[in-house]
Amino acid sequence: MNASARILVVDDDRYLLELLIETLKSIGYDAHGVSNAKEALQKLGASDFHLVISDVKMPEMDGVAFAEEVKRSHPDLPVIFITGVFNASIMQKSPAVGFLAKPFRIGQMEELIRTVIALARPAGQPAPVNQVLVVDDDDTFRTMLMETLKLSGYSVTGAINADEAVGVLNRGGIGTVITDVKMPGMDGITLAKYVRQNWPAIPVVLVTGYYPVAEEQTDTMDYADGFLMKPFRIESITELLESLQRPPAKPEP
């Protein structure tokens, strides 16, 4: 998608709103602005946009509640926050895909917009398989696997348990789930079933060091797309992920 993408800016600060609109237009974007969330939702219902940039602190409906409403009504429309009161919990609790802390450089905004729009996908199209969610309560293993996959060119998000993983999946943008089997609370097999029921286009890879589970892996393939025993070579997981990216072979006539 090129710089002619349509962007909606939402900010109750009229001066900043006009400044952002003019700046985005000077870069080459088709920028529009409104001063509150209610007007923004009306505008989104009447026109197609590729990206929303929203302030967080606004009267009546704040940016977090607004982003949640956008997620419900336009699930594939990305939202970026701009805020002078940022804290990590804001991003964890909201479906926003990025943020800019005020004051920010125009170059930072332009780079973030390019990245978000490049990753955006048409409605109904699943996220790329290389957008990976790693779920494991073992901090050392999870961090090691995430860093290794990043070095192999994957975009990786981590979760320490199934509940956190479901929250990440609800925000969208995940193309593959890699999950440990034995975890407290909801285990990996139950998580795999839940993903299959709610996000059937997202493949799930199970990993475990528990041998009896490995013996039962034939049954788990009803709701998982791959299975690896710990410890495994990193080539094993990257080869498996690459196979999930390839379309299935067409049957011979």
C-alpha positions as CSV (number, residue, x, y, z in Angstrom):
1,M,0.0,0.0,0.0
2,N,1.5,3.4,-0.9
3,A,1.5,6.8,0.6
4,S,-2.0,7.6,-0.8
5,A,-3.5,5.5,2.1
6,R,-6.5,7.2,3.8
7,I,-5.8,8.0,7.5
8,L,-8.2,9.3,10.1
9,V,-6.8,11.4,12.9
10,V,-8.7,11.7,16.2
11,D,-7.7,14.3,18.8
12,D,-9.6,16.9,20.9
13,D,-6.6,19.3,20.7
14,R,-7.6,21.3,17.6
15,Y,-4.1,22.7,17.1
16,L,-2.4,19.3,17.1
17,L,-5.2,17.8,15.0
18,E,-4.8,20.4,12.2
19,L,-1.0,20.1,12.5
20,L,-1.1,16.3,12.1
21,I,-3.5,16.4,9.2
22,E,-1.4,19.0,7.3
23,T,1.8,17.1,8.0
24,L,0.3,13.8,6.8
25,K,-1.0,15.5,3.7
26,S,2.5,17.0,3.0
27,I,4.0,13.4,3.2
28,G,1.4,12.3,0.7
29,Y,-1.3,10.6,2.7
30,D,-5.0,11.2,2.3
31,A,-5.6,12.5,5.9
32,H,-8.8,13.5,7.6
33,G,-9.5,14.5,11.1
34,V,-12.2,14.7,13.8
35,S,-12.1,16.0,17.4
36,N,-13.8,13.1,19.3
37,A,-14.4,9.4,19.2
38,K,-18.1,9.6,18.4
39,E,-17.5,11.6,15.2
40,A,-14.7,9.2,14.3
41,L,-17.0,6.2,14.5
42,Q,-19.5,7.9,12.3
43,K,-16.8,8.8,9.8
44,L,-15.5,5.2,9.8
45,G,-19.1,4.0,9.1
46,A,-19.4,6.2,6.1
47,S,-15.9,5.9,4.5
48,D,-13.1,3.4,4.1
49,F,-9.8,4.1,5.9
50,H,-6.5,2.2,6.1
51,L,-5.3,3.5,9.5
52,V,-6.6,5.4,12.5
53,I,-4.3,7.7,14.6
54,S,-6.0,8.5,18.0
55,D,-5.2,10.5,21.1
56,V,-5.6,8.5,24.3
57,K,-7.0,11.1,26.7
58,M,-10.2,12.5,25.3
59,P,-13.5,13.5,26.9
60,E,-16.5,11.1,26.9
61,M,-14.9,8.1,25.1
62,D,-11.2,7.8,25.6
63,G,-8.7,6.4,23.1
64,V,-8.7,2.9,24.7
65,A,-12.5,2.5,24.6
66,F,-12.5,4.0,21.1
67,A,-9.9,1.5,19.8
68,E,-11.9,-1.4,21.3
69,E,-15.0,-0.2,19.5
70,V,-13.0,0.1,16.2
71,K,-11.8,-3.5,16.8
72,R,-15.4,-4.7,17.1
73,S,-16.8,-2.8,14.1
74,H,-13.7,-2.8,11.8
75,P,-11.6,-5.7,13.0
76,D,-8.9,-5.3,10.3
77,L,-8.4,-1.6,10.7
78,P,-5.2,-0.8,12.7
79,V,-5.1,1.9,15.3
80,I,-2.1,3.9,16.5
81,F,-2.1,5.8,19.8
82,I,-0.5,9.2,20.3
83,T,-0.2,10.2,23.9
84,G,1.7,12.2,26.5
85,V,0.6,9.8,29.3
86,F,1.9,6.5,27.9
87,N,2.4,3.5,30.1
88,A,2.8,-0.2,29.2
89,S,-0.6,-1.2,30.6
90,I,-2.4,1.0,28.0
91,M,-1.0,-1.1,25.1
92,Q,-1.6,-4.4,27.0
93,K,-5.2,-3.6,27.6
94,S,-6.0,-2.2,24.1
95,P,-6.1,-3.5,20.6
96,A,-3.9,-0.6,19.3
97,V,-1.0,-1.8,17.2
98,G,1.5,0.9,18.1
99,F,2.0,4.2,19.8
100,L,3.9,7.5,19.6
101,A,4.7,9.4,22.8
102,K,4.3,13.1,22.7
103,P,6.3,15.0,21.6
104,F,7.5,12.9,18.7
105,R,9.5,13.5,15.5
106,I,7.7,13.5,12.2
107,G,10.2,10.9,11.0
108,Q,9.1,8.6,13.9
109,M,5.4,8.9,12.9
110,E,6.2,8.3,9.2
111,E,8.2,5.2,9.9
112,L,5.5,3.7,12.2
113,I,2.8,4.5,9.7
114,R,4.7,2.7,6.9
115,T,5.3,-0.3,9.1
116,V,1.7,-0.6,10.3
117,I,0.2,-0.1,6.8
118,A,2.6,-2.6,5.3
119,L,1.5,-5.3,7.9
120,A,-2.2,-4.5,7.5
121,R,-4.3,-7.1,5.6
122,P,-7.6,-7.0,3.7
123,A,-10.7,-8.0,5.6
124,G,-11.0,-11.7,6.1
125,Q,-7.4,-12.4,5.1
126,P,-5.5,-14.2,7.9
127,A,-2.2,-12.7,9.2
128,P,1.0,-14.0,7.6
129,V,2.2,-17.3,9.1
130,N,5.5,-15.6,10.1
131,Q,3.7,-13.5,12.7
132,V,4.3,-16.0,15.5
133,L,3.0,-16.2,19.1
134,V,5.1,-18.3,21.5
135,V,3.3,-19.5,24.6
136,D,5.4,-21.1,27.4
137,D,5.5,-20.6,31.2
138,D,9.3,-21.3,31.1
139,D,10.7,-17.8,30.8
140,T,14.1,-19.1,29.7
141,F,12.8,-21.3,26.9
142,R,10.2,-18.8,25.8
143,T,12.8,-16.0,25.5
144,M,15.4,-18.2,23.8
145,L,12.8,-19.4,21.2
146,M,11.5,-15.9,20.6
147,E,15.0,-14.4,20.1
148,T,16.0,-17.3,17.8
149,L,12.9,-16.9,15.6
150,K,13.5,-13.1,15.4
151,L,17.0,-13.8,14.1
152,S,15.4,-16.1,11.5
153,G,13.3,-13.2,10.2
154,Y,10.0,-13.9,12.1
155,S,7.9,-11.3,13.9
156,V,7.4,-12.8,17.4
157,T,5.1,-12.1,20.4
158,G,5.3,-14.0,23.7
159,A,2.8,-15.1,26.3
160,I,3.4,-16.8,29.6
161,N,0.2,-18.8,29.7
162,A,-2.9,-19.6,27.7
163,D,-5.0,-16.8,29.2
164,E,-2.5,-14.2,28.1
165,A,-2.2,-15.9,24.7
166,V,-6.0,-15.6,24.1
167,G,-5.7,-11.9,24.9
168,V,-3.0,-11.5,22.3
169,L,-5.1,-13.5,19.7
170,N,-8.1,-11.3,20.4
171,R,-6.1,-8.2,19.4
172,G,-5.3,-9.8,16.0
173,G,-2.2,-9.9,13.9
174,I,-1.1,-13.5,14.8
175,G,-0.4,-16.0,12.0
176,T,0.9,-19.0,13.9
177,V,0.8,-20.2,17.5
178,I,3.7,-22.2,19.1
179,T,2.7,-23.5,22.5
180,D,4.1,-25.7,25.2
181,V,1.8,-28.6,26.2
182,K,2.2,-28.7,30.0
183,M,1.3,-25.3,31.5
184,P,-0.6,-24.3,34.6
185,G,-4.3,-23.4,34.1
186,M,-5.3,-24.1,30.5
187,D,-2.7,-26.5,29.0
188,G,-1.4,-26.3,25.4
189,I,-3.7,-29.0,24.0
190,T,-6.8,-27.2,25.4
191,L,-5.4,-23.9,24.0
192,A,-4.9,-25.6,20.6
193,K,-8.5,-26.8,20.6
194,Y,-9.7,-23.2,21.5
195,V,-7.6,-21.7,18.7
196,R,-9.0,-24.3,16.2
197,Q,-12.6,-23.4,17.3
198,N,-12.2,-19.6,17.3
199,W,-9.4,-18.9,14.7
200,P,-9.5,-21.9,12.4
201,A,-7.1,-20.3,9.9
202,I,-4.3,-20.0,12.5
203,P,-2.0,-23.1,12.6
204,V,-0.8,-24.3,16.0
205,V,2.4,-26.1,16.8
206,L,2.7,-28.1,20.0
207,V,6.1,-28.5,21.8
208,T,6.7,-30.7,24.9
209,G,9.4,-32.5,26.8
210,Y,6.8,-34.8,28.3
211,Y,7.1,-38.2,26.6
212,P,3.6,-39.7,27.3
213,V,2.1,-36.7,25.5
214,A,4.4,-37.3,22.6
215,E,3.1,-40.9,22.3
216,E,-0.4,-39.5,22.0
217,Q,0.5,-37.0,19.3
218,T,-1.6,-38.7,16.7
219,D,-4.7,-37.7,18.6
220,T,-3.5,-34.1,19.0
221,M,-3.2,-33.7,15.2
222,D,-6.9,-33.2,15.1
223,Y,-6.4,-29.7,16.4
224,A,-2.7,-29.0,15.9
225,D,-0.7,-28.6,12.7
226,G,2.7,-29.7,14.0
227,F,4.4,-31.4,17.0
228,L,8.0,-31.1,18.3
229,M,9.7,-32.8,21.3
230,K,12.0,-30.8,23.5
231,P,14.9,-30.4,23.0
232,F,14.7,-29.8,19.3
233,R,17.1,-28.2,16.7
234,I,16.0,-24.7,15.7
235,E,16.1,-26.0,12.1
236,S,13.2,-28.3,13.1
237,I,10.9,-25.4,14.1
238,T,11.9,-23.1,11.2
239,E,11.4,-26.0,8.7
240,L,8.0,-26.7,10.2
241,L,7.0,-23.0,10.0
242,E,8.2,-22.8,6.4
243,S,6.0,-25.8,5.6
244,L,3.0,-24.1,7.1
245,Q,3.6,-21.1,4.8
246,R,3.6,-23.2,1.7
247,P,0.2,-23.8,0.1
248,P,-0.9,-27.5,0.0
249,A,0.1,-29.4,-3.1
250,K,-2.7,-29.8,-5.7
251,P,-3.7,-33.4,-6.2
252,E,-2.6,-34.9,-9.5
253,P,-5.3,-35.5,-12.0
